[in-house]
């Protein structure tokens, strides 16, 4: 183990750390990813989040699978809002920690023509504009390349997207105009030359002005911000695909982001990471998980509409177990994309194909390969030993939930907890809330490390303690063997920075 870590670190120091190093029993996917990537430079070198400011020695220490050290913020390091953070590597599933994280304060402003198409522009100390706070956790699989790239760029893409509607954000009391002119300013359709005459000539046009007004859908500024975030995830995914032609960007990643803008917290999730708000010791879920089970009907419907994507190897129909050839002609329980319940059907030859979705719970897989159905990357992911691409079944679009911070009072123990599935696989929402509330109630409210210490507490509860039979929880059940990443974000933090 030690020699493997040293060898990995020497490669990293030389700029050659392979993002794609992973064992094939990877929790999320087991298909081939790195075809055609050999010899290409990495888009970003491997490392841990910049805010940890790890020395090369600490970076090497963080890769120790045997001890799985807890890596947390240094005392004296302050993230926006006094955010707490902790992480730990997996128990040997992959050589590197494939989780990544980012925490940024940015400023939304109308883009200059010089930087309009660049996502690499830093704010460079320019604190003009609308403040934007961002937290992101990225759970990589089949390599860390996509997670690293998303952690470096997604927040900038969101910032730039919001910059395009900056003039609308500056007037929050006005509903966004339905149409914008080419220069981005509101477009008045009825002021266009000849518009009135064209309407008069159209016999099907609605003449009553009040009826025409009510036919227009009113779009809120909140839903416009949600659309910018959703679009940014798609742009991030497209950018990974585009840059794979020039760089080695391995694998894919689940992406969970929290964006604070103008009094509201937008939580966007694509994958099986999770976020909860703990307020007055009560849990407010801010995410849903996207897995083969939760998205079964969407996946089956796509397989039904486009059977060519199944490669003549899979069936979109689900059965409780694999069908034997001797069972042809018999009736068996099944369900398809139209059903939430089960019914019986007569088994035909086509039903002998492998099910598109197979397995239960954390063992459920799409095409026997991947255990999450939303995320970024995975453009090269194929079914093992085949030419069947899985990407068409995976969505990069997040679900966005909104929490209005300004409408609620928050005490020092009210927090947003964000974590990769390494935290949640062995810990329920309620258990996390109880642990955080209990820990913070005993912690000095003036201690700037209290939220990082709470994050450490959560991490260690999910990781457990190394015993003869592996990592174990206090109840002797197996602890999480996955990479674990945790943010604990105080909801009253924005008030102290305002």
Secondary structure as UniProt FT lines:
FT   HELIX           2..13
FT   TURN            14..15
FT   TURN            19..20
FT   TURN            24..25
FT   TURN            35..36
FT   TURN            38..39
FT   STRAND          41..42
FT   HELIX           50..52
FT   HELIX           56..62
FT   TURN            65..67
FT   STRAND          71..72
FT   TURN            75..76
FT   HELIX           80..82
FT   STRAND          84..88
FT   STRAND          99..108
FT   TURN            113..117
FT   TURN            124..125
FT   STRAND          130..141
FT   HELIX           145..163
FT   TURN            164..165
FT   HELIX           166..169
FT   TURN            170..173
FT   TURN            182..183
FT   HELIX           189..191
FT   TURN            193..194
FT   HELIX           195..201
FT   TURN            203..204
FT   HELIX           209..214
FT   HELIX           221..243
FT   TURN            244..246
FT   STRAND          247..248
FT   STRAND          252..261
FT   TURN            262..263
FT   STRAND          264..270
FT   STRAND          274..279
FT   TURN            280..281
FT   STRAND          282..285
FT   TURN            292..295
FT   HELIX           296..305
FT   HELIX           307..310
FT   TURN            311..313
FT   STRAND          314..315
FT   STRAND          318..319
FT   HELIX           325..327
FT   TURN            328..329
FT   STRAND          331..335
FT   TURN            337..338
FT   STRAND          343..346
FT   HELIX           349..352
FT   STRAND          354..355
FT   STRAND          357..358
FT   HELIX           361..363
FT   STRAND          365..366
FT   TURN            367..369
FT   STRAND          376..377
FT   TURN            379..380
FT   TURN            384..385
FT   HELIX           391..393
FT   STRAND          399..404
FT   HELIX           405..407
FT   TURN            412..413
FT   STRAND          415..419
FT   HELIX           421..424
FT   HELIX           429..442
FT   TURN            445..446
FT   TURN            448..449
FT   HELIX           450..463
FT   STRAND          465..467
FT   TURN            468..469
FT   STRAND          470..472
FT   TURN            474..475
FT   STRAND          484..490
FT   TURN            491..492
FT   HELIX           493..497
//
